[in-house]
Amino acid sequence: MLPMPIADLHAISRELAETGKRVRVLWQHPETLAFVARGREYRSEFHINPSDEVMYMISGQMNLHFRDPKGAEGVSVLPEGQLIYTAAGVPHSPRFPPDAFLLVMERKRKEGEIDRFQWFCPSCDNFLHEEQFVVSDYTADPVSKAYANFFDSEEFRTCSACGNIMPAPEST
């Protein structure tokens, strides 16, 4: 049998909702990675991915925040049933509720590639903190690890420009 996995996106979405898990990796090979993600109500960071991404909104709606080359923030709205291409290196923040589900397809990381996660002050937009990870296995859920590192540190969440402290969510 050829390696041709078939995935029922709606069944996987139901499974994630029932178990409370955030991510289900569908496959992970040297040139391709696919996973279904459940929304995180507290998502606020900008992910800088070393590979291109294609995101398809299975259910619900996503506000994809992004930063242009000058650092200005914009938002693209992705309704259910639509997809978006995000080029490597574009800081982006997929924000959607926990009852919404997203299919993400990208290239598995090459050796030495680094994923970056950046936070900015919600009051004045000053840069707060960056987490970096070498993601060799996406089942390790690097987004949750980045969040835990950031939100566990009041120092990381405190703005050096205006003094605002980004509140930590009740659960990450």
N, C-alpha and C positions, 0 to 999 in steps of 0.2 A: 504494500500500500504506500502510495506517495505521501509525503508530509503535506497534507492539504486540510488543515483544521477548519471545521465549520463551527461558528459561534452563533447562538441564539441570543441576540443583544437584549431582548426584552426579558428573557428568563434570567440572564446574568444580572440585569438591573434589579429584578425582583429579589434575587439571591443577596445582592449587596444591601438592599433595603432591609431585608429580614435579618441579616447577620450583623448589620451595623458597620461592616467593613467599608473602607474607602476606595479600594482599588482591586481589580481582578485582571491579572496579566493573561492575555489570550495566547500569545506566543512571543518568543524572544530568541531571535537568531542574529547572526552577525550583521546582516543588512536590513533587518526589519524587527520592529517591536510594535505590538498592539495591545492596548488595555482599555478596559471600561473603568471610568472614574465616577464616583458619586460626589455630589457637590459638598463643599466645606463652607459652612455658614460664616466662618471667621477668616476666610482667605483674604490676604491683603498684600502679599509679597509679589514681586515681579520676578518671574523665572526667566533666566537667560540660558537657552538650550543650545548646545553646540551642533544640533541637527535641525533640519526642517521638520515641521509638524503639520499634520492634517487633523483637524478636529471636526467630528460630526456629532451634532446634538441629537441624541437618541430620543430624549423626552425632556420637556421643560424648556427653559430659555436661559442663555448665558450672556452675561455682559463681559466681554473680553477687553479688559483694560490693557493698554499698551503705552509705551513711551517711544516717541519719535527720536530721530538722531540728535535733536537739540534737547531732549529730556522732557518735552511737554507731554502730558498725559492725554490720551484719547480713549474712546470706548467704541467698540464694534458690538452690536447686538446680534446674537446668533439664536434665532428661534428654532424650535423643534423641527427636525427634518432637514436642516441646512448644515453646510460644512464651510470651514474656513481654512485657508493655508496660511501658516505663519513661518516666515523664513528664519533660518538659524541666526542667532544673535539678537533677535528682536525681543526686548524686555516685554513680557506679557503676563497677565494675571487673570486666569479664567475664574470668574466669580459667578457661581450658581448655587441654588439651595440644595440641601441634602436629599430632596425628593426629585431631583433632576439628574440625568445621566448622560455622560459624554464618552464617545469612542475617540481614542487618540491613537494615531499611527505615526511612527517616526522611525528613524534609524537607531539601532542599538549603538551605544557609545563605543567609539574606538578607544584603544588603549591610551590613557593619559588625558582624555577629554574631561573637562570639568563642567558640571552644571553649577550655575550661580543663582542664588535667591537673595533679592534685595528688598529692603523695606524703606519706606519714606514716611516722614512725619505726616499724620493726617491733618495737623493744624497749619503747618507752613511749607510742607513738601520738601523739607531738608532731608538729605540722605541720613538714614539711621544706622543700618547694619547690613552686612552681607555674609551669608553662609555659602560655603563651597563644598561640593561633594564629587567624588569620582564615582559614577554610577555604573558599576559592572553588572549589577543584577537588580532589575526594577522591582522585583518582588520584595526587596528590602524597604520599599516605600520611602524614598529619600525626601519627599515633600513633608511627611510627618516628622522625620528627624530634623529637618531644617526648622520647622515650626517649634518643636520642643526646645531646641537650642536657643532660638530667639526669644520665645515667650517665657522661658525659665530665667531670663536675665533682665532685671529692671534696668541695668546699665545699657543694654542693647536697645531697649525700648524708650530710653530717655533722649529727647532731642537736645543736641548741643546748641542749637540756634534759639529755640523759644522755650525750652524747659518742659514742654508737654511730655507726658508719659503715656505711651500707647498702652491701653489696658490689655491684659491677657484674657483670652477667652476662657470660659468655664471648663471646656474640654477641647483638647486638640487630638 
